[in-house]
Amino acid sequence: MKNKVIYLAILAAGFASCEPEFDNEVTNGSYSAGDADFSTYVAVGNSLTAGYMDNTVSRVSQSYSYPSILAKQFAIVGGGEFTQPSYAEDINNLGGISGIPGFPTRLVIDASAGGPEPIAGTSTVTLTPQAMAFNNMGVPGAKSFHLLAPGYGNPAGLTTGQANPYYVRFAMSPTSTVLGDAMSKNPTFFTNWIGSNDVLAYATSGGVGVDQNGNTNPATYGFNDITDRNVFASVYATIINTLTSNGAKGVVATIPNVTAIPFFTTVPYNPLTASAIGGGDEAVGTATINQLNASLLGPVKQVLTAYGQGNRIQLLSLTEPNPLLIKDETLANMSAQLTGALTQAGVPAQQAALIGAIFGQARHATATDLVLLTTRTVIGTAPSSPMAIAPLNKYGVTFPLDDQHILTASEVTIVNNATTAFNNSIKAIAATKDLAVADMNMIMNQLISGLRLDDGTIYTANYFSTATLSTVVFSLDGVHPNARGYALVANEIIKVINEHYNSKLPLVSPGNYPGATVLPSN
């Protein structure tokens, strides 16, 4: 599939060497902690807290975590030492975890190849236990209830999926909990940004998981499932009650809707064109479109129309971008009707049965469907299904994309409903303890149309491209911020701290932080 953007190799050196410059690094007498005590700051959360970017945690990415940025500003008004799990062994800044499948090295832009790919090399990050608590207790992949789960850092639980390799690296003991380790630091101030994975994993899997609303036993959940609303509220209340039990103040953050992040907004629902000049990602070809309309899509649409389902399928245009063909499991299965009608119309029985099986729950995507960022490398390729026989063997064109490739409109509604419920709980529980709330959901939504900072710079939620080179705040995985984005997050938290706790903390300049790593070759 052809890339929509062209990457600049000449920027490689600048981005690779760029280091942040903090505003007002020197202590200024006008700065103040106000009603807050930053002497022992602890951050709890998931990958967004750990400094995850470009699909991993690396030695350098961790240094740009928003808690690390905050701690430097807190130090100006009496904040103490801030520690993070060691990544000293990540000598080449590759990230990943050695020997653990599914934990690849970080993504970079390979200008010679034209797009993002894992950086060459083998990870040197190991699971060697550090067995100590840190001020940054962000654990990538953690859901809300994982912070309370004993054994989440037990190496013995890795094979059963009960443990998290990131937490295995630094859990104080095999039976400790993330929250317990955090509390061992006796925090005087905290940030808590947990909850994204309680719904995000369902979304990034294309809705393959289950909405477990009504099931109050998290032990029965799959990784891609959405947490029950009451379970989330109960767990979140326990986390907040524990963090504030010794009088600590803090900030909680809401979770963003998936419609605000590039993972779901980069690939259009209609990337198919007659030629590349049409602006789509996949040039289908004029002759192919004419043939498909005449011998496949036209007959299928005619049969479906007779059954009142004609709007499922569109004839492809030679002049306009065309939608992807997808499978929608919420649709009535019309396989038998298609097979019978096509056979009756003279289509050979075997061919009619194949078309019926493939198109029984197929439809063309609409603007309310979200195509996953990872799906763009699949469009136009041959599926592994035994039914994928030429010419019915091009994903998204003549063979419907599967559930894991698309977040359908009905699944988007499920995700948004859960996100709203979780954010309502976060705000309500924070109010019971008079905690500051950083509404990151609102901030991320503002990024869709452009978020203007005080210096006049407008940042967006676009995916990396030359057109948005200096104002992109998301990393190459399309979900997590880049260093510039984490600086923006830190600023939003500083703003609510200043307002809620009468503090006077200086902001940082996101523009002084690096964006994507561009390499001439990988």
C-alpha positions as CSV (number, residue, x, y, z in Angstrom):
1,M,0.0,0.0,0.0
2,K,1.4,3.3,-1.0
3,N,2.3,5.8,1.7
4,K,0.5,9.1,1.8
5,V,3.4,11.1,3.0
6,I,7.1,11.6,2.0
7,Y,9.6,11.7,4.8
8,L,12.6,14.0,5.0
9,A,16.0,12.3,5.5
10,I,17.8,15.6,6.0
11,L,16.1,16.1,9.4
12,A,17.6,13.0,10.9
13,A,20.6,14.6,12.5
14,G,18.5,17.4,14.0
15,F,15.9,15.2,15.6
16,A,18.4,12.6,16.8
17,S,20.4,15.2,18.7
18,C,17.8,17.6,19.9
19,E,17.7,17.9,23.7
20,P,15.0,19.7,25.7
21,E,15.5,23.2,27.2
22,F,13.3,23.9,30.1
23,D,11.8,27.3,30.6
24,N,13.0,29.1,33.7
25,E,15.4,26.4,34.8
26,V,16.9,28.7,37.4
27,T,15.0,29.1,40.6
28,N,13.0,32.3,40.6
29,G,11.7,33.8,43.9
30,S,8.2,34.3,42.3
31,Y,7.7,30.6,41.9
32,S,5.8,28.8,44.7
33,A,4.4,25.4,45.6
34,G,1.3,27.1,46.9
35,D,-0.9,24.7,48.9
36,A,0.9,21.6,47.4
37,D,3.9,19.7,48.8
38,F,6.1,18.3,46.0
39,S,8.8,16.9,48.2
40,T,7.9,13.3,47.2
41,Y,6.1,13.1,43.9
42,V,4.9,9.7,42.7
43,A,3.2,9.0,39.3
44,V,0.9,6.0,38.8
45,G,-0.6,5.0,35.5
46,N,0.1,3.0,32.4
47,S,2.2,3.5,29.2
48,L,1.2,7.2,29.1
49,T,2.9,7.6,32.4
50,A,5.9,5.4,31.7
51,G,7.1,7.5,28.7
52,Y,6.1,5.0,26.1
53,M,6.4,6.2,22.6
54,D,7.1,4.9,19.1
55,N,5.7,1.5,20.2
56,T,7.9,0.9,23.2
57,V,9.8,2.3,26.2
58,S,13.4,3.1,25.5
59,R,16.1,4.7,27.5
60,V,15.6,8.1,25.8
61,S,11.8,8.0,25.6
62,Q,11.5,7.4,29.3
63,S,13.5,10.5,29.9
64,Y,10.7,12.5,28.2
65,S,7.9,11.0,30.3
66,Y,5.5,13.7,31.5
67,P,6.2,12.8,35.2
68,S,9.9,13.3,34.5
69,I,9.2,16.7,32.9
70,L,6.9,17.6,35.8
71,A,9.5,16.6,38.4
72,K,12.0,19.0,37.0
73,Q,9.5,21.9,37.4
74,F,8.6,20.7,40.9
75,A,12.2,20.8,41.8
76,I,12.1,24.6,41.4
77,V,9.7,24.9,44.3
78,G,11.1,22.2,46.6
79,G,10.4,19.0,44.8
80,G,12.7,16.1,45.8
81,E,14.5,13.3,43.9
82,F,12.5,11.7,41.1
83,T,13.5,8.1,40.0
84,Q,12.3,5.9,37.2
85,P,13.0,2.2,36.4
86,S,16.5,1.9,35.0
87,Y,16.9,1.5,31.2
88,A,20.7,1.8,31.4
89,E,21.0,-1.5,29.7
90,D,19.3,-0.1,26.6
91,I,22.7,1.1,25.4
92,N,21.6,1.7,21.8
93,N,18.2,3.2,22.7
94,L,16.3,0.5,20.9
95,G,13.7,-0.2,23.5
96,G,11.7,-3.5,23.4
97,I,12.3,-6.4,25.7
98,S,14.8,-9.1,24.8
99,G,13.3,-12.5,24.3
100,I,9.7,-11.5,24.9
101,P,7.4,-11.8,21.7
102,G,5.3,-8.8,21.0
103,F,7.7,-6.2,22.5
104,P,9.6,-5.0,19.4
105,T,12.2,-2.2,19.1
106,R,11.0,1.3,18.7
107,L,9.7,2.8,15.4
108,V,11.7,5.2,13.4
109,I,11.3,6.9,10.0
110,D,13.5,5.2,7.4
111,A,13.6,7.9,4.7
112,S,15.1,5.5,2.2
113,A,12.1,3.2,2.5
114,G,9.5,5.9,2.9
115,G,7.8,5.1,6.2
116,P,7.9,4.0,9.8
117,E,9.5,0.7,10.8
118,P,11.2,-0.9,13.8
119,I,14.7,0.3,14.2
120,A,17.3,-2.2,13.2
121,G,19.0,-4.1,16.0
122,T,18.2,-6.5,18.9
123,S,16.9,-5.2,22.2
124,T,19.2,-5.4,25.2
125,V,16.5,-4.7,27.7
126,T,16.2,-7.7,30.0
127,L,13.7,-8.8,32.7
128,T,16.4,-8.7,35.4
129,P,14.5,-7.6,38.5
130,Q,15.4,-4.2,40.0
131,A,13.1,-5.0,43.0
132,M,12.5,-1.5,44.2
133,A,9.9,1.2,44.1
134,F,10.3,4.2,41.9
135,N,8.7,7.6,41.7
136,N,7.4,6.8,38.2
137,M,5.2,3.8,38.7
138,G,3.8,3.8,35.2
139,V,3.3,0.3,33.8
140,P,2.6,0.0,30.1
141,G,-0.4,-2.2,29.4
142,A,-1.8,-1.9,32.9
143,K,-5.6,-1.5,33.3
144,S,-7.1,0.1,36.4
145,F,-7.5,-3.2,38.3
146,H,-4.0,-4.3,37.6
147,L,-2.7,-1.7,40.0
148,L,-4.3,-3.6,42.8
149,A,-3.4,-7.1,41.6
150,P,-0.8,-9.1,43.7
151,G,1.6,-11.0,41.4
152,Y,1.3,-8.6,38.5
153,G,5.1,-8.4,38.6
154,N,5.7,-12.1,39.3
155,P,7.9,-13.7,36.5
156,A,6.1,-17.0,37.0
157,G,2.9,-15.4,35.8
158,L,4.3,-14.3,32.4
159,T,3.4,-17.6,30.6
160,T,-0.2,-17.4,31.8
161,G,-0.7,-13.7,31.1
162,Q,-1.2,-12.9,34.7
163,A,2.0,-10.8,34.9
164,N,3.3,-7.8,33.0
165,P,7.0,-7.9,31.9
166,Y,7.4,-4.2,32.4
167,Y,6.3,-4.5,36.1
168,V,8.4,-7.7,36.4
169,R,11.4,-5.6,35.8
170,F,11.0,-3.5,38.9
171,A,8.3,-5.0,41.2
172,M,9.5,-4.9,44.8
173,S,8.6,-8.6,45.2
174,P,6.7,-11.3,43.3
175,T,3.6,-10.6,45.4
176,S,3.6,-6.8,45.5
177,T,1.2,-4.5,43.8
178,V,1.8,-1.5,41.7
179,L,-0.2,0.7,44.1
180,G,1.5,-0.8,47.2
181,D,5.0,-0.1,45.7
182,A,3.9,3.4,44.9
183,M,2.7,4.0,48.5
184,S,6.0,2.7,49.9
185,K,7.5,6.0,48.6
186,N,5.1,7.9,51.0
187,P,4.0,10.4,48.4
188,T,3.2,14.0,49.3
189,F,1.9,14.6,45.7
190,F,0.8,12.3,43.0
191,T,-0.5,12.1,39.4
192,N,-2.8,9.3,38.4
193,W,-3.5,8.7,34.7
194,I,-5.0,5.2,34.6
195,G,-8.0,3.9,32.7
196,S,-7.1,4.2,29.0
197,N,-6.3,0.5,28.6
198,D,-9.7,-0.4,30.2
199,V,-11.2,0.6,26.9
200,L,-8.3,1.3,24.5
201,A,-7.3,-2.4,24.1
202,Y,-10.8,-3.1,22.8
203,A,-10.5,-0.3,20.3
204,T,-7.0,-1.0,19.0
205,S,-8.0,-4.6,18.5
206,G,-10.8,-3.5,16.2
207,G,-13.4,-4.4,18.7
208,V,-12.3,-8.1,18.9
209,G,-12.8,-8.1,22.6
210,V,-15.9,-8.1,24.7
211,D,-17.7,-5.2,26.5
212,Q,-17.7,-6.8,30.0
213,N,-20.2,-4.3,31.4
214,G,-22.3,-6.4,33.9
215,N,-19.4,-8.8,34.6
216,T,-17.8,-7.8,37.9
217,N,-15.0,-10.4,37.9
218,P,-11.9,-9.0,36.2
219,A,-10.2,-12.3,36.5
220,T,-12.4,-13.6,33.7
221,Y,-11.6,-10.7,31.3
222,G,-9.6,-11.1,28.2
223,F,-6.9,-8.5,27.4
224,N,-9.0,-6.8,24.7
225,D,-12.1,-6.6,26.9
226,I,-13.7,-3.4,28.2
227,T,-13.9,-3.2,32.0
228,D,-17.2,-3.2,33.7
229,R,-18.3,0.3,34.7
230,N,-18.9,-0.5,38.4
231,V,-15.6,-2.4,38.6
232,F,-13.7,0.6,37.2
233,A,-15.4,3.0,39.6
234,S,-14.7,0.8,42.6
235,V,-11.1,0.2,41.7
236,Y,-10.5,3.9,40.9
237,A,-12.0,4.9,44.3
238,T,-9.7,2.4,46.0
239,I,-6.7,3.9,44.2
240,I,-7.6,7.4,45.1
241,N,-8.5,6.6,48.7
242,T,-5.1,4.9,49.1
243,L,-3.1,7.7,47.4
244,T,-4.7,10.3,49.6
245,S,-4.6,8.3,52.8
246,N,-1.6,10.1,54.2
247,G,-2.8,13.5,53.2
248,A,-1.2,13.7,49.7
249,K,-2.7,16.0,47.1
250,G,-2.6,15.3,43.4
251,V,-3.9,15.5,39.9
252,V,-6.0,12.9,38.1
253,A,-6.4,12.8,34.3
254,T,-9.3,11.8,32.1
255,I,-8.9,9.3,29.3
256,P,-9.2,10.4,25.6
257,N,-11.8,9.2,23.1
258,V,-10.3,7.1,20.4
259,T,-11.6,9.4,17.7
260,A,-9.0,11.9,18.9
261,I,-5.8,9.9,18.2
262,P,-4.0,9.2,14.9
263,F,-4.3,5.4,15.3
264,F,-7.9,5.8,14.2
265,T,-7.9,8.9,12.1
266,T,-5.0,8.6,9.7
267,V,-6.2,6.0,7.3
268,P,-9.4,7.1,5.5
269,Y,-12.4,4.9,5.1
270,N,-12.3,5.6,1.4
271,P,-8.7,5.2,0.1
272,L,-9.4,3.3,-3.1
273,T,-9.0,5.2,-6.4
274,A,-8.8,4.5,-10.0
275,S,-5.2,5.8,-10.0
276,A,-2.7,7.1,-7.6
277,I,-3.3,10.6,-8.9
278,G,-6.7,10.4,-7.3
279,G,-5.1,10.9,-3.9
280,G,-6.0,7.5,-2.4
281,D,-3.7,5.0,-0.8
282,E,-4.5,2.2,-3.1
283,A,-4.7,2.6,-6.9
284,V,-7.2,0.0,-8.0
285,G,-7.1,0.8,-11.8
286,T,-9.8,1.9,-14.2
287,A,-10.1,-1.5,-15.9
288,T,-10.3,-3.3,-12.6
289,I,-13.0,-1.0,-11.3
290,N,-15.1,-1.5,-14.5
291,Q,-14.7,-5.2,-14.3
292,L,-15.6,-5.3,-10.6
293,N,-18.7,-3.2,-11.1
294,A,-19.9,-5.4,-14.0
295,S,-19.2,-8.9,-12.8
296,L,-19.1,-8.8,-9.0
297,L,-20.3,-5.7,-7.1
298,G,-23.1,-5.0,-9.5
299,P,-24.7,-8.5,-9.3
300,V,-24.2,-8.6,-5.5
301,K,-25.8,-5.2,-5.1
302,Q,-28.7,-6.3,-7.3
303,V,-29.4,-9.3,-5.2
304,L,-29.1,-7.4,-1.9
305,T,-31.3,-4.6,-3.2
306,A,-34.1,-7.2,-3.8
307,Y,-33.9,-8.1,-0.1
308,G,-33.9,-4.4,1.0
309,Q,-30.1,-4.5,1.7
310,G,-28.8,-2.7,-1.3
311,N,-27.1,0.0,0.7
312,R,-24.5,-2.4,1.9
313,I,-22.6,-2.3,-1.4
314,Q,-21.6,0.6,-3.7
315,L,-20.4,0.6,-7.3
316,L,-16.9,2.0,-7.4
317,S,-16.3,5.4,-8.9
318,L,-13.6,6.2,-11.5
319,T,-13.3,9.8,-10.3
320,E,-14.0,9.8,-6.6
321,P,-12.3,8.0,-3.6
322,N,-14.0,4.7,-2.9
323,P,-14.7,3.0,0.5
324,L,-13.1,-0.1,1.8
325,L,-15.0,-3.4,1.8
326,I,-15.4,-4.6,5.4
327,K,-17.1,-7.4,7.3
328,D,-19.7,-6.2,9.8
329,E,-20.8,-9.0,12.2
330,T,-23.8,-7.0,13.3
331,L,-25.4,-7.5,9.9
332,A,-27.8,-10.3,9.0
333,N,-25.9,-13.0,7.2
334,M,-27.2,-13.0,3.6
335,S,-24.9,-15.8,2.4
336,A,-27.7,-18.2,1.5
337,Q,-29.7,-15.6,-0.3
338,L,-26.7,-14.4,-2.3
339,T,-25.7,-18.0,-3.2
340,G,-29.2,-18.9,-4.3
341,A,-29.9,-15.8,-6.3
342,L,-26.6,-15.8,-8.1
343,T,-26.9,-19.5,-8.9
344,Q,-30.4,-18.9,-10.3
345,A,-28.9,-16.1,-12.4
346,G,-26.5,-18.5,-14.1
347,V,-23.4,-18.1,-12.0
348,P,-21.7,-21.5,-11.5
349,A,-22.7,-23.1,-8.2
350,Q,-19.2,-23.2,-6.7
351,Q,-18.5,-19.6,-7.6
352,A,-21.9,-18.4,-6.4
353,A,-21.3,-20.2,-3.0
354,L,-17.9,-18.6,-2.7
355,I,-19.3,-15.1,-3.4
356,G,-22.2,-15.7,-1.0
357,A,-19.8,-16.8,1.8
358,I,-17.5,-13.8,1.3
359,F,-20.2,-11.2,0.9
360,G,-22.8,-12.5,3.4
361,Q,-21.9,-9.9,6.1
362,A,-19.9,-7.6,3.9
363,R,-20.5,-3.9,3.3
364,H,-18.7,-0.8,2.2
365,A,-17.3,1.3,5.0
366,T,-18.7,4.7,5.8
367,A,-17.3,7.9,7.4
368,T,-18.5,6.6,10.8
369,D,-16.2,3.6,10.7
370,L,-12.6,4.0,11.9
371,V,-9.8,2.2,10.0
372,L,-6.9,1.2,12.2
373,L,-3.5,2.7,11.5
374,T,-2.0,-0.9,11.2
375,T,-4.6,-1.8,8.6
376,R,-3.0,0.4,5.9
377,T,-0.3,-2.2,5.3
378,V,-3.0,-4.9,4.8
379,I,-5.2,-3.1,2.2
380,G,-4.8,-4.7,-1.2
381,T,-2.9,-7.7,0.1
382,A,-4.0,-11.4,-0.1
383,P,-5.9,-12.7,3.0
384,S,-4.8,-16.1,4.5
385,S,-8.4,-17.3,4.3
386,P,-8.9,-20.4,2.1
387,M,-11.8,-18.6,0.5
388,A,-9.4,-15.9,-0.8
389,I,-9.2,-17.1,-4.4
390,A,-8.4,-14.7,-7.3
391,P,-9.9,-12.3,-8.0
392,L,-11.6,-12.5,-4.6
393,N,-8.3,-12.1,-2.8
394,K,-7.6,-8.4,-2.2
395,Y,-8.3,-7.2,1.3
396,G,-10.6,-4.2,1.4
397,V,-11.3,-4.4,-2.4
398,T,-12.7,-7.8,-3.3
399,F,-12.4,-9.5,0.1
400,P,-13.8,-7.8,3.2
401,L,-11.4,-6.6,5.9
402,D,-11.8,-8.5,9.1
403,D,-13.1,-7.4,12.5
404,Q,-9.5,-6.7,13.8
405,H,-8.9,-4.2,10.9
406,I,-11.8,-1.8,11.5
407,L,-13.6,-0.2,14.4
408,T,-17.1,-0.2,13.1
409,A,-19.7,2.5,13.9
410,S,-21.4,0.3,16.5
411,E,-18.1,-0.5,18.1
412,V,-17.2,3.2,18.2
413,T,-20.4,3.8,20.1
414,I,-19.5,1.1,22.6
415,V,-16.0,2.6,23.1
416,N,-17.4,6.2,23.5
417,N,-20.0,5.1,26.0
418,A,-17.4,3.3,28.1
419,T,-15.0,6.2,27.9
420,T,-17.7,8.7,29.0
421,A,-18.7,6.5,31.9
422,F,-15.1,6.1,33.0
423,N,-14.4,9.8,32.8
424,N,-17.5,10.6,34.8
425,S,-16.2,8.3,37.5
426,I,-12.8,9.8,37.4
427,K,-14.2,13.3,37.9
428,A,-16.7,12.3,40.6
429,I,-14.2,10.4,42.6
430,A,-11.6,13.2,42.3
431,A,-14.2,15.6,43.6
432,T,-14.7,13.6,46.8
433,K,-11.0,14.3,47.7
434,D,-10.9,17.8,46.2
435,L,-8.3,16.8,43.7
436,A,-7.3,18.7,40.5
437,V,-8.5,17.2,37.2
438,A,-6.5,17.5,34.0
439,D,-9.2,16.9,31.3
440,M,-6.9,15.2,28.8
441,N,-9.9,14.0,26.9
442,M,-10.9,17.6,26.2
443,I,-7.3,18.5,25.3
444,M,-7.0,15.6,22.8
445,N,-10.2,16.6,21.2
446,Q,-9.0,20.1,20.7
447,L,-6.0,18.7,18.9
448,I,-8.2,17.5,16.1
449,S,-8.9,21.0,14.9
450,G,-5.6,22.4,16.3
451,L,-4.6,23.5,19.8
452,R,-3.0,26.9,20.0
453,L,-0.5,27.5,22.7
454,D,0.5,30.8,24.3
455,D,3.4,31.2,22.0
456,G,1.1,31.0,19.0
457,T,2.1,27.5,17.9
458,I,-0.8,25.3,16.8
459,Y,-0.4,21.6,17.6
460,T,-2.5,18.9,16.0
461,A,-3.3,15.2,16.4
462,N,-2.2,14.5,12.8
463,Y,0.1,11.5,12.1
464,F,3.7,12.3,11.3
465,S,4.2,13.9,7.8
466,T,6.4,16.6,6.3
467,A,3.4,19.0,6.3
468,T,2.9,18.7,10.0
469,L,6.6,18.1,10.9
470,S,7.0,20.6,13.8
471,T,3.5,20.5,15.2
472,V,2.8,16.8,15.6
473,V,2.5,15.7,19.2
474,F,2.0,11.9,18.6
475,S,4.7,9.3,18.2
476,L,4.9,6.9,15.3
477,D,2.6,4.3,17.0
478,G,-0.3,6.7,16.6
479,V,-1.5,6.2,20.2
480,H,1.2,7.7,22.5
481,P,2.6,11.2,22.5
482,N,6.1,12.0,21.3
483,A,8.5,14.0,23.5
484,R,6.8,17.2,22.3
485,G,3.4,15.7,23.2
486,Y,4.5,14.7,26.7
487,A,5.7,18.3,27.3
488,L,2.3,19.5,26.2
489,V,0.7,17.0,28.7
490,A,3.0,18.2,31.4
491,N,2.0,21.8,30.7
492,E,-1.7,21.0,31.0
493,I,-1.1,19.3,34.3
494,I,0.9,22.3,35.5
495,K,-1.9,24.6,34.6
496,V,-4.5,22.8,36.7
497,I,-2.0,22.5,39.6
498,N,-1.4,26.3,39.5
499,E,-5.1,26.9,39.4
500,H,-6.3,24.3,42.0
501,Y,-3.4,24.5,44.5
502,N,-2.5,28.1,44.2
503,S,0.9,27.1,42.9
504,K,3.2,29.2,40.7
505,L,5.0,26.7,38.5
506,P,6.7,27.6,35.2
507,L,5.6,25.9,32.0
508,V,7.9,24.2,29.5
509,S,8.2,24.9,25.8
510,P,7.0,21.9,23.8
511,G,8.8,23.2,20.7
512,N,12.1,22.6,22.4
513,Y,11.5,18.8,22.5
514,P,12.2,16.4,19.7
515,G,9.7,14.9,17.3
516,A,10.1,11.6,15.4
517,T,13.5,10.1,14.7
518,V,14.3,10.3,11.0
519,L,17.1,8.1,9.7
520,P,18.6,8.3,6.2
521,S,18.5,4.5,6.2
522,N,17.8,1.8,8.8
